[in-house]
C-alpha cells in the first residue's frame, strides 16, 4: 500500500509529529488492531476460533457459550471479558471454600458447576487462544519496518536514544519482540535469561537497553512453573517435564488470588505503565490499534492527563471524530485534557478547536501499516 495525504496542513501536522518523536521520551500503546496486518486474528475474533476447537458438549464449551450469551448485545466484546467473567465466578467459589463451604457450586444457564470446572475452562480457553494464534502464518514485515523507523531513522543513526522507547502491548502475540530482535534492538521485557526466562522486573532499569516491552495482557510464550507464582518465558521447544513446567499459559486475566500483589505480574506491569505515563519529563504516548475498551488502561491515561503536564497523547483511531467513542469524547470535552490530545481519525486531524480534513476524503492513517509508512517518510 501507499499512504498519501494531499492537504499541506496535514502534511505539516505529520512532520510535527515526527519531530516530536525525535525530541521527546517516547511510548507506544499497541492494541490488537496492530496485528491485523500480520494476518493474525483480533481479540474479538478469538472467541469463535476457540469455540470451534472445543470438544462438543464439553463442560468448558458449555461454560463459554453460557458466558457469551450474557454479552450477546455488545458487538465489541472480546474473549478477555469472557475469561474475566469465568474467573470472577471461580473467585466466588474459591471464597466460599475459604469460608468453610464444603460443597460450593454455582448455577449458570440452568446447570451447576464446581470451582474446578470453571478453572479448567479458563485453562482450556487460554491454551486454545495460543493454538489459534500460533497456527496462523503471520507476516512480520510491517512490524519490522515500524521498529526500524523508530530506532534507526528517527534516531538519526545515534547509538542510543536519550531514554528507552516504551512499548505497551495489549496483544498476546510476539510480533513486537520479534521485530525488535530482527532489528538487533537491545530490549527488556521483564525477564532475564534466554529460551527459558525468569521474571525479574529490575531488568527494565538496566543500562544499555534501547526499548522496554510491557506485555500488559500477557504473552503466548508465558507459562506458570509448578514451583513459582511468577511467570516464566518459555519457548515451545523447551517445554519438557524435566523443567517442572506445565502447559498453563499466562495471559490476562490472571488468577484473582494474586491480583494487585507483588505476586501478580500484571499488577507489576500496570504499575510500570502508570509510573511511566506520570513522569513529568517531556513525553509523547502514541496509541494505535486500540478501541479504548479496557478500563484499566484508560484510567491510567486519564490520571496521566490530569497529573503529567508534559505528556502529549497522540491517538490514531478508525473512528470518524473523537465524539464517536464515549471515552475519547469525554477526554476531548475536558478543558484540561484537550491541549494534550491529538487525534488522527478517519475524517481528519483534531486538536483543541482545530479540525483539518483532506478535502472530505477518508484518511487511513489509523491503520498500523499506514502509521509505519508515516514513520518511514
C-alpha positions in Angstrom: 0.0 0.0 0.0 1.0 3.6 -0.3 -0.2 6.2 2.2 -0.8 9.7 0.8 -2.4 12.9 2.0 -2.7 16.0 -0.2 -3.6 18.8 2.3 -0.4 20.8 3.0 -1.6 21.5 6.5 -1.9 17.8 7.3 1.5 17.1 5.8 2.9 19.7 8.2 1.0 18.1 11.1 2.6 14.7 10.2 6.1 16.4 10.1 5.5 17.9 13.5 4.6 14.5 14.9 7.8 13.0 13.5 9.8 15.9 15.1 8.1 15.3 18.4 9.2 11.6 18.3 12.7 12.8 17.8 12.7 15.2 20.7 10.6 13.6 23.5 10.6 10.5 25.6 8.6 8.0 23.5 5.9 5.5 24.4 3.6 3.4 22.2 0.4 1.7 23.2 -0.1 -1.1 20.7 -3.6 -2.6 20.5 -5.0 -5.7 18.8 -5.6 -3.8 15.6 -1.9 -3.6 15.0 -1.7 -7.3 14.5 -4.3 -7.5 11.8 -1.8 -6.5 9.0 0.3 -9.5 10.1 -2.7 -11.8 9.3 -3.4 -12.6 13.0 -6.9 -12.6 14.5 -8.3 -9.8 16.5 -9.3 -10.4 20.1 -12.9 -10.1 19.1 -12.4 -12.9 16.6 -10.8 -15.3 19.0 -14.0 -16.5 20.8 -15.3 -18.1 17.6 -11.9 -19.7 16.8 -11.6 -21.1 20.3 -15.2 -22.3 20.5 -14.7 -24.2 17.2 -11.8 -26.0 18.6 -13.6 -27.2 21.8 -14.9 -30.7 22.2 -18.7 -30.8 21.5 -20.8 -30.8 24.7 -17.7 -30.5 27.0 -18.2 -28.5 30.2 -15.7 -25.9 29.1 -17.6 -25.3 25.9 -20.9 -25.2 27.8 -19.5 -22.6 30.2 -18.1 -20.4 27.4 -21.3 -20.5 25.4 -23.3 -19.5 28.5 -21.0 -16.6 29.2 -21.1 -15.4 25.6 -25.0 -15.3 25.8 -24.6 -12.9 28.7 -22.9 -10.3 26.4 -24.7 -11.0 23.2 -25.9 -7.4 22.8 -22.4 -6.0 22.9 -20.7 -6.2 19.4 -17.3 -5.0 20.7 -16.9 -7.7 23.4 -13.7 -9.7 23.4 -12.6 -13.1 24.7 -10.9 -11.3 27.6 -14.3 -10.2 29.0 -15.5 -13.8 28.7 -12.4 -15.1 30.6 -12.8 -12.4 33.2 -16.4 -13.4 33.9 -15.4 -17.1 34.4 -12.6 -16.1 36.7 -15.0 -13.9 38.7 -17.3 -16.9 39.2 -14.4 -19.1 40.1 -13.3 -16.5 42.7 -16.8 -16.6 44.3 -16.5 -20.3 44.8 -12.9 -20.0 46.0 -14.1 -17.6 48.6 -16.8 -19.9 49.7 -14.3 -22.7 50.2 -12.1 -20.4 52.2 -15.1 -19.6 54.5 -15.8 -23.2 55.1 -18.4 -24.2 52.5 -17.9 -28.0 51.8 -19.8 -28.3 48.5 -19.7 -24.9 46.8 -21.3 -24.8 43.3 -22.7 -22.1 41.1 -25.6 -22.2 38.7 -25.0 -20.9 35.1 -27.6 -21.3 32.4 -29.6 -23.8 34.4 -26.6 -26.0 35.0 -24.4 -26.5 38.1 -20.6 -26.1 38.0 -17.8 -26.5 40.5 -14.8 -24.3 41.0 -12.6 -26.8 39.2 -15.0 -26.8 36.2 -14.6 -23.0 35.9 -10.8 -23.0 36.3 -10.4 -25.9 33.8 -12.5 -23.9 31.3 -10.2 -20.9 31.7 -7.1 -23.0 31.2 -8.5 -24.7 28.1 -9.6 -21.3 26.6 -6.2 -19.8 27.2 -4.5 -22.8 25.6 -6.8 -22.7 22.6 -6.1 -18.9 22.2 -2.4 -19.8 21.9 -3.2 -22.5 19.4 -5.5 -20.3 17.4 -2.7 -17.6 17.0 0.3 -19.9 16.6 -1.3 -21.9 13.8 -1.5 -18.7 11.6 1.1 -17.9 9.1 2.0 -14.4 10.2 3.8 -11.7 8.3 6.4 -9.6 10.2 7.5 -7.1 7.6 5.3 -4.2 8.8 6.3 -4.6 12.4 10.0 -4.9 11.4 9.7 -1.7 9.4 7.9 0.0 12.3 10.7 -0.8 14.7 13.4 0.1 12.2 11.9 3.5 11.6 11.8 4.3 15.3 15.2 3.1 16.3 17.2 3.9 13.2 15.5 6.5 11.0 14.1 8.7 13.8 17.2 8.3 16.0 19.4 9.6 13.1 21.9 6.8 13.5 22.7 7.6 17.1 23.9 4.6 19.0 21.3 5.1 21.7 18.4 7.5 22.2 18.3 9.5 25.4 15.9 7.1 27.1 14.5 3.7 26.2 11.4 3.7 24.0 8.4 2.1 25.8 6.1 -0.4 24.1 2.9 -1.1 26.0 1.5 -4.1 24.1 -2.1 -5.5 24.6 -1.7 -8.4 22.3 -0.6 -11.9 23.2 1.4 -12.4 20.0 5.2 -11.8 19.9 5.3 -9.6 16.8 6.9 -6.5 18.6 9.6 -8.5 20.4 10.3 -10.5 17.2 10.7 -7.2 15.3 12.9 -5.8 18.0 15.2 -8.8 17.8 15.2 -8.8 14.0 16.4 -5.2 14.1 19.1 -6.0 16.8 17.5 -3.7 19.3 18.6 -4.4 22.9 15.3 -4.5 24.9 13.9 -5.6 28.3 10.6 -7.5 28.6 10.5 -8.2 32.4 12.5 -11.5 32.1 16.1 -12.5 32.5 17.5 -15.5 30.7 17.1 -16.7 27.1 15.0 -19.6 25.9 13.9 -20.1 29.5 13.4 -16.8 31.2 12.5 -15.9 34.7 10.6 -12.9 35.9 12.7 -10.0 37.2 11.3 -6.5 36.5 14.5 -4.9 37.6 15.7 -5.6 34.1 13.6 -2.6 33.0 16.2 -0.4 34.8 19.3 -2.0 33.2 21.7 0.4 31.4 22.2 0.0 27.7 18.7 -1.0 26.7 17.0 0.8 23.9 13.5 -0.4 24.4 11.2 -1.6 27.2 8.4 -4.0 26.3 5.4 -4.3 28.7 3.0 -7.1 27.7 0.1 -5.8 29.7 -2.1 -8.7 28.9 0.5 -11.5 28.9 2.0 -13.4 26.1 1.9 -16.6 24.1 5.2 -17.7 25.5 4.5 -17.1 29.2 3.7 -20.0 31.4 3.5 -20.9 35.1 6.0 -23.1 36.8 4.8 -25.6 39.3 7.1 -24.1 41.9 6.9 -20.4 41.1 3.9 -18.0 41.3 5.5 -15.6 38.8 5.7 -16.4 35.1 8.4 -18.0 33.0 9.1 -17.0 29.4 9.3 -20.4 27.7 9.7 -21.2 24.1 7.6 -24.1 22.9 10.5 -26.4 22.1 11.8 -26.0 25.6 8.7 -27.4 27.3 9.8 -30.7 29.0 8.8 -32.5 32.2 12.4 -32.2 33.4 12.0 -28.5 33.8 8.9 -28.9 36.1 6.8 -26.6 33.9 3.2 -27.3 33.0 1.2 -26.2 29.9 -0.8 -23.4 31.6 -0.1 -20.3 29.6 -0.3 -17.0 31.5 -2.4 -14.5 29.6 -4.8 -11.9 31.0 -6.8 -12.2 33.3 -4.6 -14.0 35.8 -5.8 -15.9 38.9 -7.6 -13.4 41.1 -5.7 -14.8 44.1 -2.7 -12.7 43.4 -4.4 -9.7 41.9 -2.8 -6.3 42.9 0.0 -8.0 44.8 3.7 -8.4 44.2 3.0 -12.0 43.0 0.8 -10.7 40.1 2.9 -9.9 37.0 0.0 -7.9 35.5 -0.2 -5.7 38.6 3.6 -5.1 38.3 3.4 -4.2 34.6 0.4 -1.9 35.2 2.4 -0.1 37.9 5.3 0.4 35.4 2.7 1.7 32.8 1.3 4.0 35.4 4.6 5.4 36.6 6.0 6.0 33.1 2.9 7.8 32.0 3.0 10.1 35.0 6.7 11.1 34.6 6.9 14.9 34.1 9.6 14.8 31.5 8.6 15.9 28.1 6.9 12.8 26.7 4.6 11.5 23.9 2.4 8.5 24.0 1.2 7.2 20.6 -1.8 4.9 20.6 -2.7 2.7 17.6 -4.9 -0.3 17.1 -6.8 0.2 20.3 -10.6 0.7 20.8 -10.4 2.0 24.4 -12.4 -0.9 25.8 -10.1 -1.7 28.7 -10.9 0.4 31.8 -7.6 -0.4 33.5 -5.7 1.0 30.5 -8.0 4.0 30.1 -7.9 5.0 33.8 -4.1 5.3 33.8 -4.2 7.5 30.7 -6.8 9.7 32.4 -4.7 10.0 35.5 -1.6 10.9 33.5 -3.5 13.5 31.5 -4.5 15.0 34.9 -1.1 14.9 36.5 1.6 14.8 33.9 1.5 18.2 32.3 4.4 17.5 29.9 2.6 14.5 28.3 1.1 14.6 24.8 -1.2 11.7 23.8 -1.4 11.0 20.0 -4.3 8.8 19.1 -4.6 7.1 15.7 -8.2 5.7 15.6 -10.5 4.3 12.9 -13.4 6.4 14.3 -14.7 9.4 12.2 -14.3 12.0 15.0 -13.3 12.0 18.7 -17.0 12.2 19.5 -17.7 8.8 18.1 -16.1 7.0 21.1 -17.5 7.6 24.6 -14.2 7.6 26.3 -12.5 9.8 23.7 -15.5 12.2 23.7 -15.2 12.6 27.4 -11.5 13.3 27.2 -11.9 15.7 24.2 -14.5 17.7 26.1 -12.3 18.0 29.2 -10.8 21.5 29.0 -7.7 20.3 31.0 -7.1 17.2 28.8 -7.8 18.8 25.5 -4.5 20.6 24.9 -2.6 17.4 25.5 -4.6 15.3 23.0 -4.1 15.0 19.2 -6.5 12.8 17.2 -5.7 11.3 13.8 -9.0 9.9 12.8 -10.7 8.7 9.6 -12.1 12.1 8.9 -9.1 14.2 9.7 -6.9 15.8 12.5 -8.4 17.1 15.7 -6.5 19.2 18.4 -8.0 21.8 20.7 -10.5 23.6 18.5 -8.6 22.8 15.3 -10.1 20.4 12.7 -8.2 19.7 9.5 -9.6 17.4 6.8 -8.2 16.2 3.5 -10.8 17.5 1.1 -13.6 15.4 2.7 -11.8 12.2 1.9 -11.3 9.4 4.5 -7.8 9.1 5.7 -6.4 5.6 6.6 -3.6 6.8 8.8 -5.3 4.9 11.7 -4.0 1.6 10.2 -0.8 0.3 11.7 0.7 -0.2 8.2 -0.1 3.5 7.4 1.5 4.7 10.7 4.6 2.6 9.7 4.7 4.4 6.4 4.4 7.8 8.1 7.3 6.9 10.4 9.4 5.9 7.4 8.9 9.1 5.4 
